[in-house]
């Protein structure tokens, strides 16, 4: 009974945290029925594996990143929703999967600003000029990962005003 109460409480928190966010047409936020595989374990531990919030682009307005599910197929995608001070939102699709890989095997987390060794820096493969051996982040970034497997950071480049990807593990 105690576990049931905890699960109900956590689902209430998730529901209220995700109430009526702006979502791109053709996509939806995962529902309780979607909490399978690794997502089920994450929810029980009190984290939301398909949603993170931080100021990704440094404009002092919190932004959102989601794993969203298609309303028309088994496809899913990772979106960032950049919010502005005047209440507008811009949707940026960072990745899309046709559904061959279940979205519940993937997750999102926040990466704090700092210095990180990249996959090539760890020796997973040889670094090329576009793939540095270390990454310095001035802003929070998105940790986009397959549970207990590959991981990449998606981070905002202030100069190009766009998101970039850097592999951290394979």
C-alpha positions in Angstrom: 0.0 0.0 0.0 2.9 2.4 0.8 4.4 1.8 -2.7 1.1 2.4 -4.3 0.7 5.8 -2.5 4.3 6.8 -3.5 3.6 5.9 -7.2 0.3 7.8 -7.2 2.1 10.8 -5.6 4.9 10.7 -8.2 2.4 10.5 -11.1 0.6 13.5 -9.7 3.8 15.4 -9.7 4.6 14.4 -13.2 1.1 15.3 -14.4 1.2 18.7 -12.8 4.7 19.4 -14.1 3.6 18.6 -17.6 0.2 20.3 -17.6 -0.5 22.1 -20.8 3.0 22.8 -22.1 3.2 24.0 -25.7 3.8 20.9 -27.9 4.4 20.7 -31.7 1.5 19.5 -33.8 1.6 15.8 -34.5 3.4 15.0 -31.2 2.3 14.2 -27.7 3.7 13.9 -24.2 4.0 10.4 -22.9 1.1 9.2 -20.8 1.0 6.8 -17.9 0.4 4.0 -20.4 3.8 4.7 -21.9 5.7 4.1 -18.7 7.3 0.8 -19.6 10.9 -0.5 -19.7 13.4 1.9 -18.3 10.8 4.7 -17.9 8.8 2.7 -15.4 11.9 2.3 -13.2 12.8 6.0 -13.5 9.3 7.1 -12.6 9.4 4.8 -9.5 12.7 6.5 -8.5 11.1 9.9 -8.8 12.6 11.2 -12.1 10.9 12.0 -15.4 13.1 10.4 -18.0 11.5 12.1 -21.0 11.5 15.7 -19.8 14.1 18.2 -18.5 14.1 21.9 -17.9 17.0 24.4 -17.9 18.1 27.6 -19.6 19.8 25.9 -22.5 20.5 29.1 -24.6 21.5 31.5 -21.9 18.7 34.0 -22.2 17.6 33.6 -18.5 14.4 31.9 -19.5 13.9 28.2 -18.7 13.6 26.0 -21.7 12.2 22.4 -22.0 13.5 19.3 -23.7 11.2 16.3 -24.3 11.1 12.9 -25.8 7.7 13.2 -27.6 5.7 10.5 -29.2 4.0 10.8 -32.6 0.3 11.0 -32.7 0.2 9.2 -36.1 2.8 6.4 -35.8 5.3 4.6 -33.5 7.9 7.3 -34.2 9.3 9.5 -31.5 11.5 12.5 -31.4 13.6 14.7 -29.1 12.5 18.3 -29.1 13.8 21.4 -27.4 11.2 24.1 -26.7 13.0 27.5 -26.4 10.9 29.9 -24.5 11.2 33.7 -24.6 10.4 36.4 -22.0 7.4 37.5 -24.0 5.8 34.0 -23.8 6.6 32.7 -27.3 8.1 29.3 -28.0 10.3 27.9 -30.7 10.3 24.1 -31.4 13.6 22.5 -32.5 13.6 18.8 -33.4 17.0 17.4 -32.3 16.5 13.8 -33.2 13.8 11.5 -34.6 13.4 7.7 -34.5 10.9 5.7 -36.6 10.0 3.6 -33.6 12.3 0.7 -34.3 13.9 1.6 -31.0 11.3 2.0 -28.2 11.5 5.5 -26.8 11.4 4.0 -23.3 15.0 2.8 -23.7 16.1 6.4 -24.0 16.3 9.2 -21.5 17.1 12.9 -20.9 19.0 14.5 -18.1 20.6 17.9 -17.4 24.3 18.3 -17.8 25.7 21.1 -15.6 28.3 23.6 -17.0 31.8 22.4 -16.8 34.5 20.4 -18.5 33.9 16.9 -19.9 36.0 14.2 -21.6 34.4 13.2 -24.9 34.1 9.7 -26.3 37.1 10.2 -28.6 39.0 11.7 -25.7 38.3 8.5 -23.7 39.8 6.5 -26.7 36.5 5.0 -28.0 37.6 6.2 -31.5 40.2 8.6 -33.0 39.3 12.3 -32.7 38.9 14.3 -35.8 39.0 18.2 -36.1 35.2 18.4 -35.5 35.3 16.0 -32.6 37.3 17.4 -29.7 38.8 15.2 -26.9 37.2 17.5 -24.3 34.1 19.7 -24.1 33.7 22.9 -22.1 30.1 23.9 -21.4 29.2 27.4 -20.3 25.5 26.6 -20.1 23.4 23.6 -19.0 23.1 21.0 -21.7 20.9 18.0 -22.5 22.3 14.5 -21.7 20.5 12.3 -24.3 21.3 8.7 -23.6 20.3 5.1 -24.1 19.9 3.6 -20.6 23.2 1.9 -19.6 24.6 2.5 -23.1 25.5 5.3 -25.5 25.4 9.0 -24.4 25.7 12.3 -26.1 25.5 15.9 -24.9 23.4 18.3 -26.9 24.5 21.8 -26.2 23.9 25.4 -27.3 26.6 27.3 -29.2 26.2 31.0 -28.5 28.2 32.0 -31.6 26.2 30.0 -34.1 22.9 30.2 -32.1 22.3 26.5 -32.6 22.5 23.2 -30.9 25.5 20.8 -31.4 26.1 17.2 -30.4 29.1 15.7 -28.8 29.4 11.9 -28.0 30.4 11.2 -24.5 30.3 7.4 -24.6 29.4 4.8 -27.1 
